[in-house]
Amino acid sequence: MTEIVLASPRMGAKLRRYLRLAKPRVVSLIVFCAVIGMLLATPDGVPLPTLLAATLGIALVAGSAAAVNCLIERRIDAIMARTRGRPLPRGEVDAVETAIFSALVGGSGLLLLHAYVNPLTMWLTLATFIGYALIYTVILKPLTPQNIVIGGASGAMPPVLGWAAATGQTPEQAWLLFLIIFLWTPPHFWALALYRAREYAAVSMPMLPVVHGREYTQRSIFAYTLVLALVSLLPFAIGMSGAAYLAAALALNAGFIARAWRLWRDYSDARAQGTFRYSIVYLSLLFAALLVDHYLPY
């Protein structure tokens, strides 16, 4: 009995370490956007079994991709202050455990999607996994300062996955949501890269501020933010949403543009951190506004 009692806290600690490998905060935003895609795709709502299976399946595969990212970058993570507290650099789990965890979790998610959602969603989710865990992490990230632009395609897939899960199709509305996240990703991540530039330089990672400098990155953030603002109005322009979404989008874009402008004209690490944090709020509230607008009785 004593052994069982002692084993239980150890098992709980081990599970928490595996959960941290899966980057739950990142996965929660992925799942949120996927669920929004599901709900926007269906006027009368998604059947509960499909909603649950798709949500869990996408979450599992996303967590698996995050664990592979941690596995591949474990030596870099040990150097950077932002990542050295992750389980692999701290020695709380080893590479073999991480690989097994990723395979089991990712495989379970794909099987769940194939059996209880539809094959299209499973294949799209697998392609997203390959795009992030392998193409972005292994090839693009150490090769080009445009890594986050190209690799952002994988991160922009959740609403497409959700739409496919709900309907078995990926129409232009789903790809418009993809485009919004795709354009959001560079200013979001470059704001982080600005105040972490020394860390990226220390590990020879060719992030934009490392290769092209701070001012170029600041201008790029502002330019992408302007394009994002325009594209984020397209759901209203094509009749996908109504006035409530338009009002929310205008307000959120005004806040993002103002922060990007101040970041460009009067840089500080604090402004970069504030812009990074606001970008997460921006995307969450923009997609929430789409969902609320979807159910308003126009």
C-alpha angles and dihedrals in degrees: 000000000000090000091053092050091049093046093053097067090044091051091048091051091049092051090050090054091052089048090054089052087060092057096229096194092056092043091050091060090047092051092045092056091045092052090049088054091052094049095045090051095059123054092196098042135262119285107257096238090053092046093051096042094047093046094049094042094050091045092052094050091045090051090049091052090050091052091051088051090053090048095051095043098040094117093048090045090056090061102042118081092218093058109024090096093064117114097254098052089045091052093239090129130014133228095261093051090049093050092049092046092050093047094049095045096042094044091050091051093050092047090049092052093047096046102039106022116027139288093250092061091047093052093045090049091049090050089050090051092052091046094054106030097040115013096040100034099038104031114017104035097059094035112051139024086226089064095116092047094054096033090048088081089077093049091050094058103085098091089047090051090049093049091049091049093053100041110011088240139090108211127179092273090062091050091049088059087048090054093052092055091041091057092041094056100071098052089042095052098034090057087059092044091054096063092036095046095115091054092051090047090051091059094040092244108159098225116163098259090047095052103031102022137245100288094051089051092049091052090047092052091051093047093049091047091056092050091046090053091055095046092047088063093058095087087064093041093055095043095253091123139016142228096297092060091044092055092048093047093050092051094045092047092049089056094047094046092048091052093046090050093050090046090055098043100038111020126197132153088242091057090049091051091047091050091049092051093045091052090062091049089046095056094042094050094041092056092041088054090052090053095047091047090050091063098041114113100241 
